[in-house]
Amino acid sequence: MPVFSPADHAHFAEHGYVVLHDAAPKSQLKAVVDAIWDFLGMDPHDPEDWYREPHRKGGMVELYHHPALWANRQHPHIHQAFSEIWNTEKLWVSFDRVSMKPPTHPGHLDYDDPGFIHWDCDTSKLPLPFAVQGVLYLTDTAEDQGGFQCVPGIHRRLEEWIKTQPPDRNTHRPDITGLEVKKIVGKAGDLVIWDSLLAHGNGRNTSNVPRFAQYISMFPPGTWEHSREQRLEEFEARRPWNHEAFPGDPRGWEQAHAMPVNLTSLGRKLLGADTWE
């Protein structure tokens, strides 16, 4: 059965993003949160312990191949959502990171991240092939918690908007003057999928609890340069797919722990271990 209604597809076309509720079981969401705390080596009950390495400013956590992450990547509901956006079930899944963005703290100003709006693609190279990105909310995320935010609809008028900008504009980060930035609040289990031409980012966490999220995207095989062999090598080595942009954890935590990943038949296809044919 479809997970998105015609109204959902219309919303995606108009605004550039769509939300799927209850995309993964609560137990799987909690497993990822527990894995993040374990990876960071931090006490979840001691806020003073949330502001140190290996945690990175902005909330990004260099965890890529934990079994809990793969449980969500290969969940049929999540695959179905991306399949309906792409209009094909034959997809590969990204090896993306997770996020634990702590709240602002007067004693830890280095971690007071204001958030930002950006594109992950170079908007000087339009037109670009269609692509999507996604983020799974691991816990309830309020408006003040520094979660996903975007400029609804800019993907549709991007070329016209660019004509109004100076020639030396930043092609990855827009000047948001005059643009509406909308914060997308959500419940644990909400999956936000957005068009890659949608200017987006995360905000400042002014609450008293961290923001937890798992980034997930899917795309047809061959969309990116990495081959099946490269993906399998990265999976076995527990490495990020893009070593230049995402250096990984210098401690080698995942390699040292080497927890086995139980891939389902669907998961093997999403990895590239088995073909879709």
C-alpha positions, 0 to 999 in steps of 0.5 A: 500500500502507498505510504504517501497520498496524492496530497502528499505528492502535491505538497512535495512538488509545491513545497519541496519536502514531505513528511512520513509519520511513524516511518520506523518502530520506536524501539529502533529509534531508541536503539539509534539514540542509545548507539549515539550515546555509546559512541560518544561515551557520554552520560545522557543524564549529565548535561555537563558531559555533552560538550566535548570530543568526539562530538563535533560542533553543529551536532554531527556524529561520525557514526555510519555503520552501526547495526541500529542505523542499518535497521532503519535504512532497511526498514520496508516503510522507509524504502517504500517512501523513497520508492514512491518519490523515485517511482522505482523500488530499485534503490541504493541507500546512503551511508549517512551520519547521525546528529546529537545537537546539544542545547546552547550552554553559557559555559560551552560557547564553542557548541553554541551552533546557530544553524544555517541554510544551505544546499549540498549541491553546487547551484551554479551548475543548474540544471542538476539531476533530480535527487532527494535527501532525508532525515529521520527524527529519533526523538520528538523535536520541538521548534526550539530544538534546532531541527530541520528547517527549510525555505519552502518552494525555493526549489521551483523558482531557484533559477529565477531567484538566482538572477536576483543575486550578485554574481559572486554569491555563495552557490552553496549558502543563500542569502536568506534576506527576504526568504521564509525559513520554516522550522519543521517540528516533528514526532519521533519516527517522522521521516522528512524527505526533501528535494536536493534543490530545496535550501535547508539546514538545521537551527539553533537548539535553545531547548534543554534537551539534545536534538537526535536525528539520523540522515537517510537518503536513497537513489537509483544505482549508478546515480553517484560515482561510487561503484557496487564494489566501492560500497561493499568495501566501505561497508566492510571497513565501516567507513563513510562513503565520501572520505574527503567530505566526511573524514570519519571518526579518528578513534576508529571506534566502529572498526574497533567494535566491529558489530555485525550488521544483520542485513535482510533481503531488502537490506542487501539490495539497498547496500548493493550486495545483491542486485535488484534484477 
